[in-house]
């Protein structure tokens, strides 16, 4: 049902695998998806410098902590996605802006907000160190001066083995 208006899905993808069948621009991009795995707008991961307007690249699989802001303006029917390195202020210019009337996509009285991740042939780890959400106003600020620590990457091999065992046991 990829592309069906009956999907009622809006997603912001932080994509590290280029899938030509979904018209991905590269293997390191941010996109806005509406009812489809084909982005309505996408850009290579990065952020705009407020002083020069220059786009600075970010590598999503670098292991560096990054910040992302996803804002929706109902009056303008626009989703803005902005990225920055951790510790940097929010750039004024968003990386991706897509025109989407959410009232035509999210048709029910109930909507779910959360995170999802998938991988292809590669094994990757994704961490959300904090998030804030609000309807009808700005989301509460997050104290990024004291983010939770990332898990010890040296032990990720043992976690990976236990995850594989769990994945085999669950089905």
Secondary structure as UniProt FT lines:
FT   TURN            2..3
FT   TURN            5..6
FT   STRAND          10..15
FT   HELIX           20..22
FT   STRAND          29..34
FT   STRAND          39..44
FT   STRAND          46..48
FT   TURN            50..52
FT   STRAND          55..57
FT   TURN            60..61
FT   STRAND          66..73
FT   TURN            74..77
FT   STRAND          78..85
FT   TURN            86..87
FT   STRAND          96..99
FT   HELIX           102..105
FT   HELIX           144..146
FT   HELIX           153..155
FT   HELIX           156..170
//
